[in-house]
Amino acid sequence: MSHRPSAPTASPAARCGSFLAPAVGVAGSQIGQVLSVALRFARPVAEPAISVYGRLSPAADRELLQRPEFRAMFLDDLLHGGRRAMEAPFADVVVFAKDWGFRVSDVQVPVRWWHGDHDHIIPYAHGEHMVSLLPDAKLFELPGESHLSTLHMATDIIDELLAIWDQARAVK
């Protein structure tokens, strides 16, 4: 068994990312910049596009995208999320596919992972896999939740992180 650092998983997505990473590493930023500019001109079709995306998404995300305040925030983030907004997915491919310089199992801090079991962007099995590699991790399965729908968990997440913080301070 090799002792060199590794990327987080050897899933089909990671293998595809490993294949695409060299090209994305060279052209991903430029493609992302072009897409970011194109999105600014897409405003007239943004609302219908979000409707189509919502219809194709799991039920939990569909419900969230029907809420006017969330829909407005989501559209604003897509359309005005910054000059480099669309570069992030390409950067993810590169980072995901290359060595991180450490093994995930070497992470010694407490990790809490919230993951919807209907996530269509990051498979739930990936969350299970990552948590299984971490020595002090806890997976919070969110039944029926998807990728976007977990955003309503902010208060629970902060409460859990504060409990870990308080526990660590009490030990000192």
Contacts in CASP RR format, 6 or more apart in sequence:
PFRMAT RR
TARGET T0000
AUTHOR 0000-0000-0000
METHOD contacts of the structure
MODEL  1
MSHRPSAPTASPAARCGSFLAPAVGVAGSQIGQVLSVALRFARPVAEPAI
SVYGRLSPAADRELLQRPEFRAMFLDDLLHGGRRAMEAPFADVVVFAKDW
GFRVSDVQVPVRWWHGDHDHIIPYAHGEHMVSLLPDAKLFELPGESHLST
LHMATDIIDELLAIWDQARAVK
4 99 0 8 1.000
5 99 0 8 1.000
5 100 0 8 1.000
5 101 0 8 1.000
5 102 0 8 1.000
5 103 0 8 1.000
6 99 0 8 1.000
6 100 0 8 1.000
6 103 0 8 1.000
6 104 0 8 1.000
7 14 0 8 1.000
7 18 0 8 1.000
7 96 0 8 1.000
7 97 0 8 1.000
7 98 0 8 1.000
7 99 0 8 1.000
7 100 0 8 1.000
8 14 0 8 1.000
8 96 0 8 1.000
8 100 0 8 1.000
8 104 0 8 1.000
8 129 0 8 1.000
8 130 0 8 1.000
8 133 0 8 1.000
9 126 0 8 1.000
9 129 0 8 1.000
9 130 0 8 1.000
11 123 0 8 1.000
11 125 0 8 1.000
11 126 0 8 1.000
11 129 0 8 1.000
13 96 0 8 1.000
13 123 0 8 1.000
13 126 0 8 1.000
14 96 0 8 1.000
14 97 0 8 1.000
17 24 0 8 1.000
17 93 0 8 1.000
17 96 0 8 1.000
17 97 0 8 1.000
18 97 0 8 1.000
20 93 0 8 1.000
20 97 0 8 1.000
21 93 0 8 1.000
21 94 0 8 1.000
21 96 0 8 1.000
21 97 0 8 1.000
21 98 0 8 1.000
24 90 0 8 1.000
24 93 0 8 1.000
24 94 0 8 1.000
25 90 0 8 1.000
25 93 0 8 1.000
25 94 0 8 1.000
28 87 0 8 1.000
28 90 0 8 1.000
28 91 0 8 1.000
29 84 0 8 1.000
29 87 0 8 1.000
29 90 0 8 1.000
29 91 0 8 1.000
31 86 0 8 1.000
31 90 0 8 1.000
32 84 0 8 1.000
32 86 0 8 1.000
32 87 0 8 1.000
32 89 0 8 1.000
32 90 0 8 1.000
33 83 0 8 1.000
33 84 0 8 1.000
33 86 0 8 1.000
33 87 0 8 1.000
35 86 0 8 1.000
36 82 0 8 1.000
36 83 0 8 1.000
36 84 0 8 1.000
36 85 0 8 1.000
36 86 0 8 1.000
36 87 0 8 1.000
39 46 0 8 1.000
39 78 0 8 1.000
39 79 0 8 1.000
39 85 0 8 1.000
39 86 0 8 1.000
40 79 0 8 1.000
42 49 0 8 1.000
42 79 0 8 1.000
43 79 0 8 1.000
46 75 0 8 1.000
46 78 0 8 1.000
46 79 0 8 1.000
47 75 0 8 1.000
50 65 0 8 1.000
50 71 0 8 1.000
50 74 0 8 1.000
50 75 0 8 1.000
53 65 0 8 1.000
54 61 0 8 1.000
54 62 0 8 1.000
54 65 0 8 1.000
55 62 0 8 1.000
57 65 0 8 1.000
57 120 0 8 1.000
57 146 0 8 1.000
57 148 0 8 1.000
58 118 0 8 1.000
58 119 0 8 1.000
58 120 0 8 1.000
58 144 0 8 1.000
58 146 0 8 1.000
58 149 0 8 1.000
59 118 0 8 1.000
59 144 0 8 1.000
59 146 0 8 1.000
60 116 0 8 1.000
60 118 0 8 1.000
60 144 0 8 1.000
60 145 0 8 1.000
60 146 0 8 1.000
60 148 0 8 1.000
60 149 0 8 1.000
61 120 0 8 1.000
61 146 0 8 1.000
61 147 0 8 1.000
61 148 0 8 1.000
61 149 0 8 1.000
63 149 0 8 1.000
64 70 0 8 1.000
64 148 0 8 1.000
64 149 0 8 1.000
64 151 0 8 1.000
64 152 0 8 1.000
65 71 0 8 1.000
65 74 0 8 1.000
65 148 0 8 1.000
70 151 0 8 1.000
74 148 0 8 1.000
77 85 0 8 1.000
78 85 0 8 1.000
103 133 0 8 1.000
104 130 0 8 1.000
104 133 0 8 1.000
104 134 0 8 1.000
105 133 0 8 1.000
105 134 0 8 1.000
105 135 0 8 1.000
107 134 0 8 1.000
107 135 0 8 1.000
108 135 0 8 1.000
108 136 0 8 1.000
109 136 0 8 1.000
110 136 0 8 1.000
110 137 0 8 1.000
110 138 0 8 1.000
110 164 0 8 1.000
111 131 0 8 1.000
111 134 0 8 1.000
111 136 0 8 1.000
111 137 0 8 1.000
111 138 0 8 1.000
112 137 0 8 1.000
112 138 0 8 1.000
112 140 0 8 1.000
112 157 0 8 1.000
112 160 0 8 1.000
112 161 0 8 1.000
112 164 0 8 1.000
113 127 0 8 1.000
113 130 0 8 1.000
113 131 0 8 1.000
113 137 0 8 1.000
113 138 0 8 1.000
113 139 0 8 1.000
113 140 0 8 1.000
114 140 0 8 1.000
114 142 0 8 1.000
114 150 0 8 1.000
114 153 0 8 1.000
114 156 0 8 1.000
114 157 0 8 1.000
115 122 0 8 1.000
115 124 0 8 1.000
115 127 0 8 1.000
115 128 0 8 1.000
115 139 0 8 1.000
115 140 0 8 1.000
115 141 0 8 1.000
115 142 0 8 1.000
115 150 0 8 1.000
116 124 0 8 1.000
116 141 0 8 1.000
116 142 0 8 1.000
116 143 0 8 1.000
116 144 0 8 1.000
116 145 0 8 1.000
116 146 0 8 1.000
116 147 0 8 1.000
116 149 0 8 1.000
116 150 0 8 1.000
117 124 0 8 1.000
117 141 0 8 1.000
117 142 0 8 1.000
117 143 0 8 1.000
117 144 0 8 1.000
117 145 0 8 1.000
118 124 0 8 1.000
118 144 0 8 1.000
118 145 0 8 1.000
118 146 0 8 1.000
119 145 0 8 1.000
119 146 0 8 1.000
119 147 0 8 1.000
119 150 0 8 1.000
120 146 0 8 1.000
120 147 0 8 1.000
121 146 0 8 1.000
121 147 0 8 1.000
122 147 0 8 1.000
124 141 0 8 1.000
127 139 0 8 1.000
128 139 0 8 1.000
130 137 0 8 1.000
131 137 0 8 1.000
131 138 0 8 1.000
131 139 0 8 1.000
140 160 0 8 1.000
142 149 0 8 1.000
142 150 0 8 1.000
142 153 0 8 1.000
END
